Amino acid sequence: MSKRPTPKKRKAKSAGRRQHSVFLAKEVRRLRNKMNSPYGPPAEPKNQADKALQNITKIKA
């Protein structure tokens, strides 16, 4: 017969909350750094209609 596995300790409720608060602190720092960065804001959308018109090579009558 194989040995029984060792019983694991229960994770404290405070440990999960602490883990979440550490994650939130890192996330806030990351977003704040991204916001203050010159490369942070999202790119402006390209005008897809003008791009489509440039690709037309033949016009069917």
Secondary structure as GFF3:
##gff-version 3
##sequence-region A 1 61
A	DSSP	alpha_helix	13	36	.	.	.	ID=ss1
A	DSSP	alpha_helix	48	55	.	.	.	ID=ss2
###
